Amino acid sequence: MKINLANVFVNDQGKALRFYTEVLGFVKKTEVPLGKHRWLTVVSPEEPHGTELVLEPNDHPAVRPYTEALVNDGIPAASFAVDDVHAEFDRLRGLGVRFTQEPLEMGPVITAILDDTCGNLIQIAEYK
């Protein structure tokens, strides 16, 4: 068994697609129109056949209170592995990304938390 799909709930799929591709560096894998929304996924360019991240509309009534509670408590909705948190932090900050946590070493991992501009906090993590 392996993970095929994971999702983040977003308040604007177009804005999310731009952020996750143009800023974070993922690539669009799937886009299927579904009425006013789309089945929209991105993948790592390093693993184009790997786990897909669904940029899921946050229209369900339970989603907004859930995601707002996570953000208010500083809890990331997802975590992405990077080779060098400090370098990625500098690159993303240079692109105007807002971080809620600068790089922090915690034993075998260094993490930083960013705002994805679409209603979520996202963690980047470097495993030593």
C-alpha positions in Angstrom: 0.0 0.0 0.0 1.2 3.5 -0.7 -0.1 7.1 -0.6 -1.6 8.1 -3.9 -3.3 11.4 -3.2 -3.2 14.0 -0.4 -5.1 17.2 -0.4 -5.0 20.8 0.9 -8.2 22.8 1.0 -7.8 26.1 -0.9 -10.0 29.2 -1.1 -9.1 29.8 -4.8 -7.9 27.1 -7.1 -6.4 29.4 -9.7 -4.4 31.3 -7.1 -3.4 28.0 -5.4 -2.2 26.6 -8.7 -0.1 29.6 -9.4 1.4 29.6 -5.9 2.1 25.8 -5.8 3.7 25.8 -9.3 5.3 29.2 -9.8 6.5 29.7 -6.2 6.9 26.3 -4.6 8.0 24.6 -7.8 5.5 21.8 -8.2 4.1 20.9 -11.6 0.5 20.5 -12.6 -0.4 16.9 -13.1 -4.2 16.8 -13.6 -6.8 19.4 -14.4 -10.4 18.2 -15.1 -13.3 20.7 -15.1 -16.1 19.9 -12.6 -18.7 22.6 -12.9 -17.5 25.7 -11.1 -14.4 23.8 -9.8 -11.7 21.5 -11.1 -10.1 18.2 -10.1 -6.7 19.8 -9.8 -3.5 18.1 -8.8 0.2 19.0 -8.6 3.3 16.8 -8.2 6.9 17.2 -7.4 9.0 17.6 -10.6 11.4 15.1 -9.0 8.6 12.4 -8.7 6.2 13.1 -11.6 4.5 9.7 -11.0 4.6 10.1 -7.2 2.0 11.3 -4.7 -0.4 13.9 -6.1 -1.4 16.9 -4.1 -5.1 17.8 -4.7 -5.8 21.5 -4.6 -9.3 20.9 -3.2 -11.9 23.7 -3.0 -12.8 24.6 0.5 -16.6 24.9 -0.2 -17.8 22.2 2.2 -19.2 23.9 5.4 -16.9 21.9 7.7 -13.7 22.9 5.9 -13.5 26.6 6.6 -13.8 26.3 10.4 -11.3 23.5 10.4 -8.7 25.2 8.3 -9.2 28.5 10.2 -8.6 26.7 13.5 -5.4 25.1 12.1 -4.1 28.5 11.0 -5.1 30.2 14.3 -3.2 27.5 16.2 -0.2 27.7 13.9 -0.6 24.1 12.7 0.5 23.3 9.1 -2.0 21.5 6.8 0.8 19.6 5.1 4.6 19.1 5.2 6.9 19.0 2.2 10.4 17.6 2.4 13.3 19.8 1.1 17.0 19.2 0.9 18.0 22.5 2.7 15.4 24.4 4.7 17.7 27.5 5.1 18.2 27.7 1.3 14.5 27.2 0.6 13.5 29.7 3.3 15.8 32.3 1.7 14.6 31.5 -1.9 10.9 31.7 -0.9 11.3 34.8 1.3 13.0 36.4 -1.7 9.8 35.7 -3.7 7.7 37.4 -1.0 6.5 34.3 0.8 5.4 35.1 4.4 6.7 32.7 7.0 5.0 32.2 10.4 8.0 30.2 11.6 11.6 30.7 10.5 13.9 27.7 10.3 13.9 25.9 13.6 16.1 22.9 14.5 14.3 20.2 16.4 16.6 17.2 16.9 16.8 15.3 13.5 14.7 17.8 11.6 14.8 21.5 10.7 11.4 23.0 9.9 9.9 26.3 8.7 6.2 27.2 8.2 4.8 29.4 5.4 1.5 30.8 4.5 0.3 29.4 1.1 -1.9 32.5 0.5 -4.9 30.2 0.0 -5.9 29.6 3.6 -3.2 27.2 4.8 0.0 27.0 6.7 2.5 24.6 5.0 5.6 23.2 6.7 8.9 22.6 4.9 11.2 20.1 6.5 14.8 18.9 6.2 15.6 15.6 7.7 19.2 15.1 8.7 
